[in-house]
C-alpha cells in the first residue's frame, strides 16, 4: 500500500507525462481504489508525520492531536474544495468533466503537495519545504492535457486548475493559523 503510494508520487513528480497517460484509462472508473489506495493513504501518512513532528518538537499529546486535525482539515477539505472549484471552472471553459474525474485529477495533481507536506510535517523547522509544492503547477498542467483531455487551446483552464491545486493548501493553512490564534 505504502510502496504503491510512494511509487505513484515519485512517478508523478519525475515523469508526469508518462504517469498521466497510464492513469487516463482509469479516470472513468469508480473512485473506490483511488480513495483506498492513494488519497486516504497519502492523507494518513501526512497526519502521522505531523503527529510525530509535533511530538518530536516537544509538544504535548493534545497539541499534537490538534496539529493532526489541522492537517486532516487542510488536505480533506482542500481536496474537495479544489475538486468542486475545478469542476465549476471546467463548465465556465465549456469542458465537460464529471465530479469523480475532477477528484482524481486533484488528488494525483497534488502529488508534490503531498510529498512536500511529509518532511515539512516531520520537521516543522523545515517548513520551507512546503514550497516544493509549487511543482504541482507542472504536474497539473500535464494532467489537463493527458488525463482530462483538455486541448492546448485552453491554457487558461490549465493555469486556473493548477493555481487552485497549489494555492488552496497554503490558503487553508493561513486561515487555520488565523483561526487558532
VMD Tcl script that builds the backbone (N, CA, C; Angstrom):
set m [mol new atoms 543]
animate dup $m
set s [atomselect $m all]
$s set {name element resname resid chain x y z} {
  {N N UNK 1 A 0.827 -1.189 0.000}
  {CA C UNK 1 A 0.000 0.000 0.000}
  {C C UNK 1 A 0.876 1.258 0.000}
  {N N UNK 2 A 1.828 1.310 0.964}
  {CA C UNK 2 A 2.700 2.479 1.042}
  {C C UNK 2 A 3.675 2.517 -0.127}
  {N N UNK 3 A 4.155 1.340 -0.515}
  {CA C UNK 3 A 5.083 1.284 -1.640}
  {C C UNK 3 A 4.412 1.771 -2.922}
  {N N UNK 4 A 3.147 1.361 -3.115}
  {CA C UNK 4 A 2.412 1.801 -4.310}
  {C C UNK 4 A 2.186 3.304 -4.281}
  {N N UNK 5 A 1.832 3.829 -3.104}
  {CA C UNK 5 A 1.620 5.275 -2.968}
  {C C UNK 5 A 2.885 6.046 -3.324}
  {N N UNK 6 A 4.008 5.669 -2.706}
  {CA C UNK 6 A 5.236 6.411 -2.958}
  {C C UNK 6 A 5.747 6.206 -4.380}
  {N N UNK 7 A 5.455 5.042 -4.965}
  {CA C UNK 7 A 5.807 4.820 -6.366}
  {C C UNK 7 A 5.017 5.769 -7.268}
  {N N UNK 8 A 3.710 5.890 -7.004}
  {CA C UNK 8 A 2.892 6.797 -7.809}
  {C C UNK 8 A 3.321 8.247 -7.611}
  {N N UNK 9 A 3.579 8.645 -6.374}
  {CA C UNK 9 A 4.022 10.014 -6.114}
  {C C UNK 9 A 5.333 10.295 -6.833}
  {N N UNK 10 A 6.260 9.360 -6.733}
  {CA C UNK 10 A 7.565 9.518 -7.377}
  {C C UNK 10 A 7.419 9.643 -8.892}
  {N N UNK 11 A 6.606 8.771 -9.484}
  {CA C UNK 11 A 6.439 8.785 -10.934}
  {C C UNK 11 A 5.685 10.024 -11.413}
  {N N UNK 12 A 4.719 10.508 -10.615}
  {CA C UNK 12 A 4.024 11.744 -10.991}
  {C C UNK 12 A 4.972 12.931 -10.977}
  {N N UNK 13 A 5.953 12.892 -10.090}
  {CA C UNK 13 A 6.894 14.006 -9.989}
  {C C UNK 13 A 8.008 13.894 -11.026}
  {N N UNK 14 A 8.540 12.686 -11.219}
  {CA C UNK 14 A 9.686 12.550 -12.126}
  {C C UNK 14 A 9.294 12.435 -13.592}
  {N N UNK 15 A 8.148 11.827 -13.868}
  {CA C UNK 15 A 7.719 11.697 -15.266}
  {C C UNK 15 A 6.197 11.838 -15.362}
  {N N UNK 16 A 5.713 13.070 -15.160}
  {CA C UNK 16 A 4.264 13.269 -15.139}
  {C C UNK 16 A 3.564 12.918 -16.451}
  {N N UNK 17 A 4.209 13.150 -17.586}
  {CA C UNK 17 A 3.585 12.813 -18.877}
  {C C UNK 17 A 3.237 11.326 -18.949}
  {N N UNK 18 A 4.205 10.493 -18.621}
  {CA C UNK 18 A 4.021 9.045 -18.704}
  {C C UNK 18 A 2.984 8.577 -17.684}
  {N N UNK 19 A 3.082 9.084 -16.458}
  {CA C UNK 19 A 2.167 8.644 -15.407}
  {C C UNK 19 A 0.729 9.057 -15.705}
  {N N UNK 20 A 0.529 10.273 -16.193}
  {CA C UNK 20 A -0.837 10.712 -16.534}
  {C C UNK 20 A -1.418 9.831 -17.636}
  {N N UNK 21 A -0.601 9.451 -18.608}
  {CA C UNK 21 A -1.091 8.583 -19.685}
  {C C UNK 21 A -1.484 7.209 -19.132}
  {N N UNK 22 A -0.741 6.720 -18.134}
  {CA C UNK 22 A -1.080 5.441 -17.510}
  {C C UNK 22 A -2.355 5.545 -16.677}
  {N N UNK 23 A -2.579 6.692 -16.067}
  {CA C UNK 23 A -3.765 6.881 -15.228}
  {C C UNK 23 A -5.022 7.164 -16.035}
  {N N UNK 24 A -4.874 7.656 -17.243}
  {CA C UNK 24 A -6.020 8.071 -18.069}
  {C C UNK 24 A -7.076 6.985 -18.257}
  {N N UNK 25 A -6.711 5.722 -18.518}
  {CA C UNK 25 A -7.762 4.717 -18.727}
  {C C UNK 25 A -8.669 4.490 -17.509}
  {N N UNK 26 A -8.188 4.755 -16.314}
  {CA C UNK 26 A -8.996 4.515 -15.121}
  {C C UNK 26 A -9.850 5.710 -14.713}
  {N N UNK 27 A -9.756 6.818 -15.427}
  {CA C UNK 27 A -10.452 8.027 -14.981}
  {C C UNK 27 A -11.966 7.877 -14.963}
  {N N UNK 28 A -12.529 7.048 -15.818}
  {CA C UNK 28 A -13.972 6.868 -15.859}
  {C C UNK 28 A -14.474 5.825 -14.871}
  {N N UNK 29 A -13.542 5.078 -14.266}
  {CA C UNK 29 A -13.965 4.064 -13.299}
  {C C UNK 29 A -14.336 4.728 -11.975}
  {N N UNK 30 A -14.848 3.945 -11.063}
  {CA C UNK 30 A -15.223 4.476 -9.749}
  {C C UNK 30 A -14.006 4.960 -8.974}
  {N N UNK 31 A -14.272 5.680 -7.905}
  {CA C UNK 31 A -13.190 6.275 -7.124}
  {C C UNK 31 A -12.758 5.429 -5.931}
  {N N UNK 32 A -13.335 4.243 -5.747}
  {CA C UNK 32 A -13.025 3.447 -4.558}
  {C C UNK 32 A -11.534 3.139 -4.443}
  {N N UNK 33 A -10.925 2.651 -5.527}
  {CA C UNK 33 A -9.491 2.332 -5.489}
  {C C UNK 33 A -8.650 3.584 -5.304}
  {N N UNK 34 A -9.056 4.667 -5.927}
  {CA C UNK 34 A -8.324 5.927 -5.777}
  {C C UNK 34 A -8.299 6.350 -4.314}
  {N N UNK 35 A -9.465 6.322 -3.681}
  {CA C UNK 35 A -9.524 6.719 -2.269}
  {C C UNK 35 A -8.774 5.731 -1.387}
  {N N UNK 36 A -9.018 4.459 -1.568}
  {CA C UNK 36 A -8.430 3.432 -0.694}
  {C C UNK 36 A -6.918 3.332 -0.853}
  {N N UNK 37 A -6.427 3.383 -2.066}
  {CA C UNK 37 A -5.008 3.116 -2.315}
  {C C UNK 37 A -4.147 4.357 -2.503}
  {N N UNK 38 A -4.758 5.518 -2.600}
  {CA C UNK 38 A -3.955 6.715 -2.858}
  {C C UNK 38 A -4.287 7.854 -1.896}
  {N N UNK 39 A -5.472 8.418 -2.014}
  {CA C UNK 39 A -5.788 9.632 -1.276}
  {C C UNK 39 A -5.816 9.435 0.239}
  {N N UNK 40 A -6.534 8.413 0.710}
  {CA C UNK 40 A -6.603 8.198 2.156}
  {C C UNK 40 A -5.253 7.792 2.727}
  {N N UNK 41 A -4.499 7.029 1.977}
  {CA C UNK 41 A -3.169 6.626 2.439}
  {C C UNK 41 A -2.251 7.849 2.514}
  {N N UNK 42 A -2.274 8.690 1.492}
  {CA C UNK 42 A -1.436 9.901 1.498}
  {C C UNK 42 A -1.801 10.818 2.659}
  {N N UNK 43 A -3.092 11.023 2.871}
  {CA C UNK 43 A -3.535 11.875 3.970}
  {C C UNK 43 A -3.162 11.259 5.311}
  {N N UNK 44 A -3.265 9.944 5.425}
  {CA C UNK 44 A -2.871 9.263 6.665}
  {C C UNK 44 A -1.389 9.395 6.950}
  {N N UNK 45 A -0.568 9.270 5.922}
  {CA C UNK 45 A 0.884 9.420 6.099}
  {C C UNK 45 A 1.214 10.850 6.537}
  {N N UNK 46 A 0.560 11.821 5.940}
  {CA C UNK 46 A 0.788 13.221 6.324}
  {C C UNK 46 A 0.342 13.453 7.763}
  {N N UNK 47 A -0.804 12.893 8.146}
  {CA C UNK 47 A -1.291 13.042 9.521}
  {C C UNK 47 A -0.329 12.395 10.513}
  {N N UNK 48 A 0.154 11.205 10.192}
  {CA C UNK 48 A 1.120 10.526 11.061}
  {C C UNK 48 A 2.415 11.325 11.174}
  {N N UNK 49 A 2.891 11.838 10.042}
  {CA C UNK 49 A 4.114 12.645 10.053}
  {C C UNK 49 A 3.927 13.910 10.887}
  {N N UNK 50 A 2.758 14.537 10.795}
  {CA C UNK 50 A 2.526 15.754 11.575}
  {C C UNK 50 A 2.433 15.432 13.064}
  {N N UNK 51 A 1.854 14.283 13.414}
  {CA C UNK 51 A 1.798 13.872 14.820}
  {C C UNK 51 A 3.205 13.634 15.356}
  {N N UNK 52 A 3.995 12.863 14.611}
  {CA C UNK 52 A 5.363 12.585 15.047}
  {C C UNK 52 A 6.194 13.865 15.122}
  {N N UNK 53 A 6.028 14.738 14.141}
  {CA C UNK 53 A 6.760 16.003 14.156}
  {C C UNK 53 A 6.394 16.853 15.356}
  {N N UNK 54 A 5.119 16.879 15.710}
  {CA C UNK 54 A 4.682 17.660 16.871}
  {C C UNK 54 A 5.222 17.069 18.166}
  {N N UNK 55 A 5.200 15.756 18.286}
  {CA C UNK 55 A 5.723 15.097 19.491}
  {C C UNK 55 A 7.239 15.282 19.591}
  {N N UNK 56 A 7.942 15.120 18.467}
  {CA C UNK 56 A 9.411 15.247 18.478}
  {C C UNK 56 A 9.882 16.666 18.784}
  {N N UNK 57 A 9.044 17.657 18.519}
  {CA C UNK 57 A 9.435 19.040 18.819}
  {C C UNK 57 A 9.000 19.464 20.218}
  {N N UNK 58 A 8.529 18.493 21.015}
  {CA C UNK 58 A 8.239 18.781 22.412}
  {C C UNK 58 A 6.819 19.218 22.713}
  {N N UNK 59 A 5.923 19.097 21.776}
  {CA C UNK 59 A 4.524 19.451 22.039}
  {C C UNK 59 A 3.858 18.377 22.893}
  {N N UNK 60 A 2.824 18.756 23.581}
  {CA C UNK 60 A 2.060 17.807 24.373}
  {C C UNK 60 A 1.196 16.951 23.446}
  {N N UNK 61 A 0.659 15.881 24.002}
  {CA C UNK 61 A -0.194 14.999 23.220}
  {C C UNK 61 A -1.414 15.736 22.662}
  {N N UNK 62 A -2.129 16.543 23.478}
  {CA C UNK 62 A -3.269 17.288 22.910}
  {C C UNK 62 A -2.857 18.267 21.806}
  {N N UNK 63 A -1.697 18.900 21.955}
  {CA C UNK 63 A -1.229 19.825 20.914}
  {C C UNK 63 A -0.884 19.063 19.637}
  {N N UNK 64 A -0.325 17.853 19.793}
  {CA C UNK 64 A -0.010 17.024 18.620}
  {C C UNK 64 A -1.285 16.604 17.904}
  {N N UNK 65 A -2.318 16.259 18.669}
  {CA C UNK 65 A -3.594 15.893 18.049}
  {C C UNK 65 A -4.220 17.082 17.335}
  {N N UNK 66 A -4.065 18.263 17.902}
  {CA C UNK 66 A -4.574 19.475 17.264}
  {C C UNK 66 A -3.866 19.693 15.924}
  {N N UNK 67 A -2.576 19.440 15.895}
  {CA C UNK 67 A -1.807 19.561 14.656}
  {C C UNK 67 A -2.308 18.562 13.610}
  {N N UNK 68 A -2.552 17.335 14.045}
  {CA C UNK 68 A -3.054 16.304 13.135}
  {C C UNK 68 A -4.413 16.709 12.567}
  {N N UNK 69 A -5.296 17.176 13.426}
  {CA C UNK 69 A -6.619 17.596 12.962}
  {C C UNK 69 A -6.518 18.745 11.964}
  {N N UNK 70 A -5.568 19.646 12.186}
  {CA C UNK 70 A -5.352 20.742 11.242}
  {C C UNK 70 A -4.910 20.241 9.886}
  {N N UNK 71 A -3.991 19.284 9.872}
  {CA C UNK 71 A -3.516 18.722 8.603}
  {C C UNK 71 A -4.638 17.976 7.876}
  {N N UNK 72 A -5.408 17.202 8.621}
  {CA C UNK 72 A -6.526 16.482 8.011}
  {C C UNK 72 A -7.523 17.472 7.425}
  {N N UNK 73 A -7.815 18.539 8.163}
  {CA C UNK 73 A -8.714 19.578 7.664}
  {C C UNK 73 A -8.184 20.171 6.365}
  {N N UNK 74 A -6.912 20.525 6.358}
  {CA C UNK 74 A -6.313 21.159 5.181}
  {C C UNK 74 A -6.390 20.239 3.965}
  {N N UNK 75 A -6.036 18.974 4.140}
  {CA C UNK 75 A -5.968 18.098 2.976}
  {C C UNK 75 A -7.324 17.552 2.550}
  {N N UNK 76 A -8.196 17.186 3.482}
  {CA C UNK 76 A -9.518 16.704 3.080}
  {C C UNK 76 A -10.390 17.838 2.563}
  {N N UNK 77 A -10.518 18.880 3.346}
  {CA C UNK 77 A -11.356 20.000 2.959}
  {C C UNK 77 A -10.804 20.647 1.684}
  {N N UNK 78 A -9.497 20.827 1.635}
  {CA C UNK 78 A -8.865 21.413 0.451}
  {C C UNK 78 A -9.072 20.573 -0.788}
  {N N UNK 79 A -9.014 19.262 -0.629}
  {CA C UNK 79 A -9.230 18.346 -1.752}
  {C C UNK 79 A -10.621 18.542 -2.355}
  {N N UNK 80 A -11.633 18.542 -1.507}
  {CA C UNK 80 A -12.999 18.669 -2.011}
  {C C UNK 80 A -13.297 20.069 -2.546}
  {N N UNK 81 A -12.753 21.083 -1.915}
  {CA C UNK 81 A -12.939 22.442 -2.437}
  {C C UNK 81 A -12.274 22.565 -3.812}
  {N N UNK 82 A -11.065 22.027 -3.931}
  {CA C UNK 82 A -10.353 22.102 -5.214}
  {C C UNK 82 A -11.107 21.334 -6.298}
  {N N UNK 83 A -11.585 20.140 -5.994}
  {CA C UNK 83 A -12.323 19.351 -6.991}
  {C C UNK 83 A -13.596 20.080 -7.419}
  {N N UNK 84 A -14.309 20.640 -6.463}
  {CA C UNK 84 A -15.532 21.374 -6.782}
  {C C UNK 84 A -15.210 22.608 -7.627}
  {N N UNK 85 A -14.170 23.329 -7.249}
  {CA C UNK 85 A -13.783 24.541 -7.977}
  {C C UNK 85 A -13.362 24.214 -9.407}
  {N N UNK 86 A -12.612 23.146 -9.576}
  {CA C UNK 86 A -12.160 22.771 -10.917}
  {C C UNK 86 A -13.347 22.315 -11.772}
  {N N UNK 87 A -14.290 21.622 -11.164}
  {CA C UNK 87 A -15.492 21.253 -11.926}
  {C C UNK 87 A -16.252 22.506 -12.350}
  {N N UNK 88 A -16.367 23.473 -11.445}
  {CA C UNK 88 A -17.025 24.739 -11.765}
  {C C UNK 88 A -16.268 25.464 -12.884}
  {N N UNK 89 A -14.944 25.517 -12.774}
  {CA C UNK 89 A -14.135 26.172 -13.809}
  {C C UNK 89 A -14.292 25.473 -15.161}
  {N N UNK 90 A -14.366 24.144 -15.128}
  {CA C UNK 90 A -14.499 23.413 -16.394}
  {C C UNK 90 A -15.782 23.806 -17.120}
  {N N UNK 91 A -16.843 24.027 -16.379}
  {CA C UNK 91 A -18.097 24.458 -17.002}
  {C C UNK 91 A -17.949 25.850 -17.611}
  {N N UNK 92 A -17.216 26.701 -16.929}
  {CA C UNK 92 A -17.007 28.062 -17.444}
  {C C UNK 92 A -16.197 28.063 -18.733}
  {N N UNK 93 A -15.312 27.065 -18.882}
  {CA C UNK 93 A -14.494 26.965 -20.093}
  {C C UNK 93 A -15.075 25.964 -21.093}
  {N N UNK 94 A -16.343 25.600 -20.911}
  {CA C UNK 94 A -17.047 24.673 -21.808}
  {C C UNK 94 A -16.344 23.325 -21.940}
  {N N UNK 95 A -15.888 22.814 -20.819}
  {CA C UNK 95 A -15.260 21.493 -20.754}
  {C C UNK 95 A -16.158 20.637 -19.870}
  {N N UNK 96 A -16.526 19.473 -20.347}
  {CA C UNK 96 A -17.430 18.603 -19.587}
  {C C UNK 96 A -16.610 17.615 -18.755}
  {N N UNK 97 A -16.639 17.798 -17.427}
  {CA C UNK 97 A -15.934 16.902 -16.510}
  {C C UNK 97 A -16.888 16.420 -15.429}
  {N N UNK 98 A -16.793 15.143 -15.105}
  {CA C UNK 98 A -17.594 14.598 -14.023}
  {C C UNK 98 A -16.876 14.831 -12.690}
  {N N UNK 99 A -17.635 14.808 -11.617}
  {CA C UNK 99 A -17.071 15.046 -10.284}
  {C C UNK 99 A -15.960 14.057 -9.961}
  {N N UNK 100 A -16.184 12.777 -10.248}
  {CA C UNK 100 A -15.176 11.774 -9.877}
  {C C UNK 100 A -13.873 11.971 -10.656}
  {N N UNK 101 A -13.984 12.458 -11.889}
  {CA C UNK 101 A -12.780 12.726 -12.682}
  {C C UNK 101 A -12.026 13.911 -12.078}
  {N N UNK 102 A -12.760 14.935 -11.674}
  {CA C UNK 102 A -12.130 16.103 -11.041}
  {C C UNK 102 A -11.447 15.715 -9.739}
  {N N UNK 103 A -12.081 14.832 -8.968}
  {CA C UNK 103 A -11.483 14.396 -7.698}
  {C C UNK 103 A -10.174 13.655 -7.931}
  {N N UNK 104 A -10.167 12.734 -8.893}
  {CA C UNK 104 A -8.922 12.011 -9.187}
  {C C UNK 104 A -7.853 12.957 -9.712}
  {N N UNK 105 A -8.252 13.858 -10.578}
  {CA C UNK 105 A -7.302 14.829 -11.129}
  {C C UNK 105 A -6.663 15.643 -10.008}
  {N N UNK 106 A -7.470 16.156 -9.094}
  {CA C UNK 106 A -6.940 16.956 -7.981}
  {C C UNK 106 A -6.011 16.111 -7.116}
  {N N UNK 107 A -6.429 14.895 -6.817}
  {CA C UNK 107 A -5.602 14.031 -5.983}
  {C C UNK 107 A -4.250 13.730 -6.591}
  {N N UNK 108 A -4.260 13.317 -7.846}
  {CA C UNK 108 A -2.993 12.990 -8.495}
  {C C UNK 108 A -2.151 14.232 -8.776}
  {N N UNK 109 A -2.791 15.326 -9.154}
  {CA C UNK 109 A -2.039 16.548 -9.449}
  {C C UNK 109 A -1.428 17.149 -8.188}
  {N N UNK 110 A -1.934 16.752 -7.032}
  {CA C UNK 110 A -1.411 17.260 -5.764}
  {C C UNK 110 A -0.217 16.457 -5.256}
  {N N UNK 111 A 0.358 15.619 -6.087}
  {CA C UNK 111 A 1.460 14.752 -5.657}
  {C C UNK 111 A 2.593 15.533 -4.990}
  {N N UNK 112 A 2.995 16.636 -5.580}
  {CA C UNK 112 A 4.086 17.425 -4.995}
  {C C UNK 112 A 3.650 18.076 -3.685}
  {N N UNK 113 A 2.384 18.421 -3.586}
  {CA C UNK 113 A 1.856 18.991 -2.338}
  {C C UNK 113 A 1.957 17.948 -1.231}
  {N N UNK 114 A 1.529 16.712 -1.520}
  {CA C UNK 114 A 1.585 15.646 -0.527}
  {C C UNK 114 A 3.022 15.323 -0.151}
  {N N UNK 115 A 3.857 15.177 -1.165}
  {CA C UNK 115 A 5.239 14.779 -0.900}
  {C C UNK 115 A 6.015 15.851 -0.142}
  {N N UNK 116 A 5.714 17.106 -0.378}
  {CA C UNK 116 A 6.405 18.168 0.362}
  {C C UNK 116 A 5.848 18.315 1.776}
  {N N UNK 117 A 4.607 17.908 1.990}
  {CA C UNK 117 A 3.992 18.036 3.314}
  {C C UNK 117 A 4.569 17.039 4.317}
  {N N UNK 118 A 5.023 15.891 3.847}
  {CA C UNK 118 A 5.511 14.853 4.764}
  {C C UNK 118 A 6.770 15.295 5.513}
  {N N UNK 119 A 7.863 15.684 4.824}
  {CA C UNK 119 A 9.033 16.132 5.592}
  {C C UNK 119 A 8.784 17.443 6.342}
  {N N UNK 120 A 7.944 18.317 5.780}
  {CA C UNK 120 A 7.636 19.579 6.468}
  {C C UNK 120 A 6.860 19.320 7.758}
  {N N UNK 121 A 6.025 18.288 7.758}
  {CA C UNK 121 A 5.279 17.936 8.965}
  {C C UNK 121 A 6.177 17.246 9.981}
  {N N UNK 122 A 7.084 16.406 9.512}
  {CA C UNK 122 A 8.008 15.716 10.418}
  {C C UNK 122 A 8.998 16.677 11.062}
  {N N UNK 123 A 9.451 17.640 10.297}
  {CA C UNK 123 A 10.445 18.603 10.769}
  {C C UNK 123 A 9.903 20.013 10.582}
  {N N UNK 124 A 9.071 20.483 11.513}
  {CA C UNK 124 A 8.417 21.792 11.350}
  {C C UNK 124 A 9.381 22.950 11.119}
  {N N UNK 125 A 10.614 22.828 11.582}
  {CA C UNK 125 A 11.592 23.893 11.360}
  {C C UNK 125 A 11.941 24.021 9.872}
  {N N UNK 126 A 11.680 22.980 9.117}
  {CA C UNK 126 A 11.962 22.987 7.678}
  {C C UNK 126 A 10.693 23.206 6.867}
  {N N UNK 127 A 9.778 23.995 7.380}
  {CA C UNK 127 A 8.511 24.202 6.681}
  {C C UNK 127 A 8.696 24.889 5.331}
  {N N UNK 128 A 9.877 25.402 5.073}
  {CA C UNK 128 A 10.186 25.986 3.762}
  {C C UNK 128 A 10.051 24.910 2.675}
  {N N UNK 129 A 10.142 23.641 3.077}
  {CA C UNK 129 A 9.993 22.540 2.121}
  {C C UNK 129 A 8.617 22.534 1.466}
  {N N UNK 130 A 7.651 23.183 2.101}
  {CA C UNK 130 A 6.306 23.238 1.517}
  {C C UNK 130 A 6.315 23.964 0.176}
  {N N UNK 131 A 7.329 24.770 -0.070}
  {CA C UNK 131 A 7.410 25.467 -1.354}
  {C C UNK 131 A 7.650 24.506 -2.517}
  {N N UNK 132 A 8.114 23.291 -2.202}
  {CA C UNK 132 A 8.271 22.290 -3.255}
  {C C UNK 132 A 6.925 21.947 -3.885}
  {N N UNK 133 A 5.845 22.267 -3.185}
  {CA C UNK 133 A 4.505 22.024 -3.713}
  {C C UNK 133 A 4.250 22.814 -4.990}
  {N N UNK 134 A 5.027 23.847 -5.226}
  {CA C UNK 134 A 4.856 24.643 -6.448}
  {C C UNK 134 A 5.065 23.812 -7.714}
  {N N UNK 135 A 5.775 22.699 -7.570}
  {CA C UNK 135 A 5.973 21.812 -8.721}
  {C C UNK 135 A 4.648 21.211 -9.195}
  {N N UNK 136 A 3.635 21.276 -8.342}
  {CA C UNK 136 A 2.309 20.786 -8.753}
  {C C UNK 136 A 1.758 21.570 -9.938}
  {N N UNK 137 A 2.256 22.791 -10.165}
  {CA C UNK 137 A 1.867 23.528 -11.370}
  {C C UNK 137 A 2.192 22.696 -12.611}
  {N N UNK 138 A 3.388 22.123 -12.627}
  {CA C UNK 138 A 3.833 21.329 -13.771}
  {C C UNK 138 A 2.992 20.061 -13.891}
  {N N UNK 139 A 2.817 19.361 -12.761}
  {CA C UNK 139 A 2.064 18.104 -12.768}
  {C C UNK 139 A 0.625 18.354 -13.216}
  {N N UNK 140 A 0.001 19.389 -12.660}
  {CA C UNK 140 A -1.393 19.684 -13.008}
  {C C UNK 140 A -1.529 20.085 -14.473}
  {N N UNK 141 A -0.595 20.863 -14.971}
  {CA C UNK 141 A -0.633 21.290 -16.375}
  {C C UNK 141 A -0.563 20.080 -17.304}
  {N N UNK 142 A 0.351 19.165 -16.998}
  {CA C UNK 142 A 0.467 17.955 -17.827}
  {C C UNK 142 A -0.801 17.108 -17.718}
  {N N UNK 143 A -1.411 17.090 -16.538}
  {CA C UNK 143 A -2.622 16.310 -16.332}
  {C C UNK 143 A -3.815 16.840 -17.098}
  {N N UNK 144 A -3.869 18.154 -17.295}
  {CA C UNK 144 A -5.002 18.697 -18.060}
  {C C UNK 144 A -4.971 18.186 -19.495}
  {N N UNK 145 A -3.788 18.008 -20.030}
  {CA C UNK 145 A -3.657 17.520 -21.400}
  {C C UNK 145 A -3.849 16.006 -21.481}
  {N N UNK 146 A -3.073 15.254 -20.668}
  {CA C UNK 146 A -3.031 13.798 -20.802}
  {C C UNK 146 A -4.152 13.075 -20.061}
  {N N UNK 147 A -4.683 13.658 -19.010}
  {CA C UNK 147 A -5.697 12.989 -18.205}
  {C C UNK 147 A -7.098 13.527 -18.482}
  {N N UNK 148 A -7.225 14.838 -18.454}
  {CA C UNK 148 A -8.539 15.437 -18.676}
  {C C UNK 148 A -8.876 15.577 -20.154}
  {N N UNK 149 A -7.855 15.517 -21.005}
  {CA C UNK 149 A -8.090 15.625 -22.436}
  {C C UNK 149 A -8.367 17.048 -22.894}
  {N N UNK 150 A -7.921 18.016 -22.130}
  {CA C UNK 150 A -8.113 19.430 -22.487}
  {C C UNK 150 A -7.083 19.789 -23.537}
  {N N UNK 151 A -7.515 20.451 -24.581}
  {CA C UNK 151 A -6.605 20.816 -25.666}
  {C C UNK 151 A -5.701 21.975 -25.250}
  {N N UNK 152 A -4.666 22.148 -26.011}
  {CA C UNK 152 A -3.718 23.229 -25.753}
  {C C UNK 152 A -4.364 24.608 -25.889}
  {N N UNK 153 A -5.511 24.668 -26.561}
  {CA C UNK 153 A -6.219 25.940 -26.722}
  {C C UNK 153 A -6.704 26.493 -25.384}
  {N N UNK 154 A -6.904 25.627 -24.430}
  {CA C UNK 154 A -7.450 26.032 -23.141}
  {C C UNK 154 A -6.359 26.208 -22.083}
  {N N UNK 155 A -5.356 26.967 -22.402}
  {CA C UNK 155 A -4.273 27.246 -21.467}
  {C C UNK 155 A -4.786 27.931 -20.205}
  {N N UNK 156 A -5.818 28.761 -20.343}
  {CA C UNK 156 A -6.359 29.473 -19.188}
  {C C UNK 156 A -6.953 28.499 -18.173}
  {N N UNK 157 A -7.640 27.475 -18.661}
  {CA C UNK 157 A -8.190 26.475 -17.746}
  {C C UNK 157 A -7.069 25.736 -17.036}
  {N N UNK 158 A -6.044 25.330 -17.786}
  {CA C UNK 158 A -4.916 24.612 -17.188}
  {C C UNK 158 A -4.252 25.454 -16.104}
  {N N UNK 159 A -4.065 26.738 -16.380}
  {CA C UNK 159 A -3.450 27.620 -15.390}
  {C C UNK 159 A -4.346 27.788 -14.166}
  {N N UNK 160 A -5.653 27.972 -14.390}
  {CA C UNK 160 A -6.590 28.154 -13.280}
  {C C UNK 160 A -6.649 26.898 -12.412}
  {N N UNK 161 A -6.710 25.732 -13.031}
  {CA C UNK 161 A -6.759 24.478 -12.277}
  {C C UNK 161 A -5.484 24.277 -11.471}
  {N N UNK 162 A -4.343 24.540 -12.087}
  {CA C UNK 162 A -3.060 24.408 -11.391}
  {C C UNK 162 A -2.982 25.354 -10.201}
  {N N UNK 163 A -3.451 26.563 -10.398}
  {CA C UNK 163 A -3.411 27.562 -9.333}
  {C C UNK 163 A -4.269 27.131 -8.153}
  {N N UNK 164 A -5.448 26.614 -8.427}
  {CA C UNK 164 A -6.332 26.150 -7.348}
  {C C UNK 164 A -5.650 25.043 -6.549}
  {N N UNK 165 A -5.049 24.085 -7.236}
  {CA C UNK 165 A -4.418 22.942 -6.570}
  {C C UNK 165 A -3.247 23.374 -5.706}
  {N N UNK 166 A -2.452 24.319 -6.168}
  {CA C UNK 166 A -1.259 24.728 -5.432}
  {C C UNK 166 A -1.577 25.730 -4.324}
  {N N UNK 167 A -2.415 26.695 -4.599}
  {CA C UNK 167 A -2.661 27.785 -3.654}
  {C C UNK 167 A -3.574 27.387 -2.505}
  {N N UNK 168 A -4.534 26.517 -2.758}
  {CA C UNK 168 A -5.538 26.193 -1.738}
  {C C UNK 168 A -4.951 25.669 -0.427}
  {N N UNK 169 A -3.999 24.723 -0.430}
  {CA C UNK 169 A -3.436 24.291 0.862}
  {C C UNK 169 A -2.756 25.429 1.631}
  {N N UNK 170 A -2.056 26.311 0.915}
  {CA C UNK 170 A -1.421 27.453 1.579}
  {C C UNK 170 A -2.469 28.386 2.170}
  {N N UNK 171 A -3.529 28.621 1.422}
  {CA C UNK 171 A -4.614 29.485 1.880}
  {C C UNK 171 A -5.311 28.896 3.111}
  {N N UNK 172 A -5.632 27.613 3.051}
  {CA C UNK 172 A -6.284 26.963 4.197}
  {C C UNK 172 A -5.377 26.929 5.418}
  {N N UNK 173 A -4.075 26.723 5.210}
  {CA C UNK 173 A -3.129 26.729 6.331}
  {C C UNK 173 A -3.095 28.118 6.985}
  {N N UNK 174 A -3.121 29.158 6.168}
  {CA C UNK 174 A -3.150 30.520 6.702}
  {C C UNK 174 A -4.439 30.809 7.446}
  {N N UNK 175 A -5.567 30.381 6.902}
  {CA C UNK 175 A -6.856 30.571 7.573}
  {C C UNK 175 A -6.905 29.806 8.889}
  {N N UNK 176 A -6.387 28.603 8.892}
  {CA C UNK 176 A -6.360 27.804 10.126}
  {C C UNK 176 A -5.460 28.452 11.169}
  {N N UNK 177 A -4.349 29.011 10.724}
  {CA C UNK 177 A -3.439 29.693 11.648}
  {C C UNK 177 A -4.143 30.905 12.273}
  {N N UNK 178 A -4.804 31.695 11.459}
  {CA C UNK 178 A -5.513 32.887 11.956}
  {C C UNK 178 A -6.640 32.470 12.905}
  {N N UNK 179 A -7.358 31.425 12.557}
  {CA C UNK 179 A -8.491 30.971 13.371}
  {C C UNK 179 A -8.056 30.430 14.727}
  {N N UNK 180 A -6.857 29.885 14.818}
  {CA C UNK 180 A -6.413 29.279 16.089}
  {C C UNK 180 A -5.576 30.226 16.937}
  {N N UNK 181 A -5.347 31.405 16.479}
  {CA C UNK 181 A -4.549 32.362 17.265}
  {C C UNK 181 A -5.395 33.221 18.155}
}
mol reanalyze $m
mol bondsrecalc $m
mol representation Tube
mol addrep $m
